[in-house]
Amino acid sequence: MELDLRAGDGLKIWIDIVNSPHVRFFHSIIRYLENQGEEVLVTTRRFGDVHRLLDLFGIEYNLVGWHGVSLEEKLIRSTQRAYELSQIISREKPDVAVSKHSIELPRVSYGLKIPSVYVLDNEHAIAANKLTLSLCDRIILPEVIDREAVIRCGADPDHLYPYNGTSEITHLVDFQHNPNVFQDLKLDLEKEKTILMRPEPALASYLEADCRKTVLSPIVEALEDQANILVIPRFREQQKIFENDKKITLIKPPVDTFSLMKACDLVIGAGGTMNREAALLGTPVISCYPGELLSVDSYYIEKGLMKRSTHPDEIVGLARELLQDNHHHPQLSTDDLFKIIIDSIYQAGED
């Protein structure tokens, strides 16, 4: 991959990683920048398995703050985190700040006059977008997202950089498939077919959901006698939902989810990122996300890379069909998002 860059100028780049999928998103970017001689400062927060995944990928980081559950707690935690980050970043003096849906980075970088690069893929995260987009210098977003929806949240139209594809295409940049992932995880798989399931992001502000329940429950019940069911819960409450069901296997993060998805015969996800990753890997996938469909998911559905339903009976029927079919997986042609982000970082550093 040729990059038209002036690397090695001694930039200090601050990257704030606030959610588990962002670890894989930024991994290849961090490694590239470090190999070019740049200094990369990574911050994260206590939320889910983010810090464990950073350990798994060998990324050094500063653990700063927490993620809240209630609206009040989210506000307090975010305010505290912005304060703590302000102290750290004032001392470190980075040249560029980079994030994907971080609430605090745009506020801190704007306040300290640090150019920012912001990666956006969720137009329905209205509260988060209103708090951040007006403060960002460069907003990289899929071209399938309605520009007006982003502008209504405060984004400057001149700061939008659309691309063809979704953010998950960077996740494949340095992926090395492990064909022995089932054995490494010591999975006792009795049936011929295996389904991987992921519950909904019930703690997210953009989704009204009860973390003690999941839309997957009736689907698991209907399919667990026909296939091996693997479930990757997001947090402890979701783990409790399934832990007494002896017919399913709970996967405890962090794990090599890419190799796991590629090894499975089907993915059924009530979230977003893992569904899109599975689609890119060529594994059949059904989205049962219970909220309003994101533009990036519509993109995969229209390209024939993903099925979609919120009705358990229909999902079960689709699952049975996909487990039996030798499906044709369409090829996806996208822009080089990795290069776009690297270019944007260097250009922001020159501003």
QUIGIGI-V703771 format. One record per pair of residues at least 6 apart in sequence whose ideal C-beta (glycine too) atoms are under 6 Angstrom apart, sorted by the first residue. I is the first residue (numbers start at 0). GAP is how many residues later the second one is. D is the distance in Angstrom with one decimal. If there is no record, write none. Layout:
BEGIN
i = (I,I)
gap = (GAP,GAP)
d = (D,D)
END
This chain:
BEGIN
i = (2,2,4,6,7,7,10,10,10,11,11,11,12,12,12,12,13,13,13,14,14,14,15,15,15,15,16,16,17,17,19,19,19,19,20,21,22,22,22,23,24,24,26,27,27,28,29,32,33,40,40,41,41,42,42,43,43,43,44,44,45,46,48,48,50,51,52,53,55,63,63,64,64,64,65,67,67,77,80,81,81,81,84,84,85,88,88,94,95,95,95,95,96,96,96,96,97,98,98,99,102,102,105,105,105,105,108,109,114,114,114,115,115,116,116,116,116,117,117,118,119,119,120,120,122,122,123,123,124,126,128,129,129,132,132,132,133,137,137,137,137,138,138,138,139,140,141,141,142,142,143,143,144,150,162,162,162,163,163,164,164,164,165,165,167,167,167,168,168,169,169,170,172,174,176,176,177,177,180,180,180,180,181,188,190,190,192,192,192,193,193,193,194,194,194,195,195,195,195,196,196,196,197,197,197,197,198,198,198,198,198,199,199,199,199,200,200,201,201,206,210,211,213,214,214,214,215,217,218,218,219,221,222,223,223,228,229,229,230,230,230,231,232,241,241,260,260,260,260,261,264,265,265,265,266,266,266,267,268,269,269,274,274,275,277,278,278,278,278,281,283,283,284,285,285,285,286,286,286,287,287,299,300,302,303,306,308)
gap = (336,339,341,29,28,29,27,84,338,27,82,83,20,25,27,83,27,80,83,11,27,83,27,83,86,89,9,27,27,84,28,29,30,33,252,78,30,31,34,147,142,145,30,145,146,312,10,7,6,51,53,17,19,19,21,6,7,17,20,22,20,20,204,205,12,202,201,7,198,20,21,15,16,19,11,6,9,25,23,22,25,26,19,23,22,19,23,254,19,249,252,253,8,12,17,19,19,6,19,19,25,28,10,26,29,30,7,25,22,233,236,20,21,21,227,228,231,18,21,21,19,21,46,175,22,26,82,168,81,78,24,23,24,20,21,22,20,21,23,206,210,16,20,21,21,21,24,154,19,21,151,155,150,6,172,174,177,170,171,169,170,172,110,130,108,109,112,165,168,167,168,106,165,83,82,85,78,81,75,78,79,82,81,39,36,37,34,72,130,34,70,71,32,34,71,34,65,68,71,19,34,71,34,71,73,76,15,17,34,39,71,9,70,71,90,6,70,7,9,84,26,25,27,55,73,75,54,94,93,96,9,94,96,23,24,19,19,21,11,17,19,19,6,6,8,6,17,20,22,19,58,18,56,57,11,16,18,18,6,18,19,10,12,24,7,6,21,26,27,47,38,43,21,21,29,32,10,19,21,22,27,6,7,27,26,11,6)
d = (5.7,5.7,5.1,3.7,5.5,4.5,4.7,4.8,4.8,4.5,4.5,5.2,5.9,5.8,5.2,5.0,4.8,3.9,4.7,5.7,5.2,4.8,4.9,4.4,4.3,4.2,5.8,4.8,5.6,4.9,5.3,5.5,5.4,5.6,4.0,5.0,4.2,5.7,5.8,4.6,5.9,5.6,5.2,3.9,4.6,6.0,5.4,5.3,5.7,5.7,6.0,5.9,4.3,4.8,5.1,5.2,5.8,5.0,4.8,5.8,4.7,3.8,4.2,5.3,5.9,4.6,4.5,5.0,4.4,5.2,5.8,5.9,3.1,5.8,4.9,3.6,4.1,5.4,5.1,4.5,5.5,5.9,5.4,4.9,5.3,5.5,6.0,4.8,5.5,5.5,4.8,4.7,5.4,3.8,4.9,4.5,4.6,4.1,6.0,4.1,5.8,5.7,5.6,4.3,4.2,5.2,4.3,4.0,5.0,4.1,5.1,5.2,5.1,4.7,4.9,5.8,5.4,4.0,5.0,5.0,5.6,4.4,4.9,5.4,5.0,4.7,5.1,5.5,4.4,5.4,3.9,4.9,6.0,5.0,4.9,4.0,3.2,6.0,5.9,5.2,5.9,5.6,5.4,5.3,4.9,5.8,5.3,5.5,3.9,5.6,4.5,4.7,4.7,5.7,4.3,5.8,5.6,5.3,4.6,3.1,5.5,5.8,5.8,4.5,4.5,5.2,5.8,5.2,5.2,5.2,5.1,5.9,5.3,5.4,5.5,5.9,5.7,4.1,5.8,4.1,5.3,5.3,5.9,4.6,5.4,4.9,4.2,4.6,4.9,4.2,4.8,5.6,4.9,5.5,4.7,4.8,6.0,4.4,5.0,5.4,4.9,4.9,5.3,4.3,5.3,4.9,4.3,5.5,6.0,4.8,5.4,5.5,3.8,5.9,5.7,5.9,5.3,3.9,4.0,4.7,4.3,5.3,5.8,5.2,5.7,5.2,5.9,4.2,5.4,5.4,5.8,4.5,5.9,4.3,5.9,4.2,5.1,5.4,5.4,5.7,5.6,4.6,4.3,5.7,5.9,5.7,4.6,5.6,5.3,4.8,5.8,5.1,5.4,5.9,4.0,5.5,4.4,4.8,4.2,5.0,5.6,5.1,5.0,5.9,4.3,5.2,5.1,4.0,5.1,4.7,4.3,5.7,5.1,4.6,5.8,5.5,5.9,5.7,4.7,5.8,5.5,4.1,5.3,6.0,4.8,5.3,5.0)
END
